[in-house]
Amino acid sequence: MRHSCGGVLRAPTQCAESADSREREWGTEGRFGWVHEPPPPPPALVDTARVVGVATAVWFVVWAGLLVAHWAGARPLDIWFSTTLCGWVLGLMGYSVFRWQRWAARTGRRGAQSGVD
């Protein structure tokens, strides 16, 4: 494989810069050449408890809207109602697992995961 060193296309052995400096600057060498490392995702998307909490709230709002629409006689209780109910209940269960893991890590429980704070 050939790459550019100082604007001149040369073989990797003829390059003055070391492979370590290229790896720090460009990332790792992949199948199709030097691969740039992607930037980290935004912190708001990395906080899993926040994402699960927001998604659970959205499921609840849609479920409540479908329930009100049913009471008003605008639509029957169909698959959408069941789906949103399951999404809301599973979201509550998932969020409770996050809270339980965080509590166990903060109180120093023996089987607690590390790094969930």
ZAKOL-132288 format. One record per residue (C-alpha): x, y, z. Coordinates in steps of 0.02 Angstrom, whole numbers, plus 50000, padded with zeros to 5 digits. Each point is the difference from the previous one (the first is absolute). Last residue first. Example, Ala and Ser with C-alpha at 12.3 -4.5 7.8 and 13.67 -1.06 7.14 Angstrom:
BEGIN
506844994750357 499314982850033 
% end
This chain:
BEGIN
488615030151903 499974983949900 501894997949995 500154983950100 498634987150008 499344994650169 500174982150062 500775004650169 498965015350037 500975016250019 498545011650041 500275010449843 500204984949886 498444991450068 498965015949984 500595002549820 499574982049957 498275001850078 499665016449909 500534992449834 498914984650033 498535011550043 500255008949833 499904983549908 498404994850089 499205016949970 500504999249817 499274982449987 498355006550071 499965015249883 500464990149845 498724986650043 498635013150020 500555008449838 499904983649906 498314995250074 499235016849952 500764999249827 499334982349976 498205005850023 498925008050133 498715008249886 500075017949935 499075016550014 498774994950134 500575013250124 500524986150119 501034992249861 500845016649959 500405002250186 500804982850003 500985003649840 500665016150075 500474991250163 500984986949902 500885013549898 500475009450158 500574984050087 501114994549854 500775017549996 500354999350187 500854983149980 501085007049859 500525014750109 500454988850147 500944987649890 501035014149923 500345007750171 500534983450076 501134996649851 501035015950016 500974997849838 498745009449893 500075015850107 501914999050005 500125002249810 500794985349908 501894998749992 500825005449837 500364986349875 501774993249989 500735003049827 500484984449904 501664999149909 499904988949847 498644989049925 500224984650111 500325010150154 501495009450071 499545007750166 499675017950054 500625014449893 501035011150115 500464987950139 500244985949874 501085011049889 501095004650150 500184981750047 500414994949821 501505011450003 500255015449893 501465000149877 499054990249869 501044988849886 499364983850081 498195005249970 500295001649811 499925017749937 498735012349930 500705017450029 498995013350093 500984998250161 499784981350007 498554993149897 499514981950002 500424983949909 499394982650039 
% end
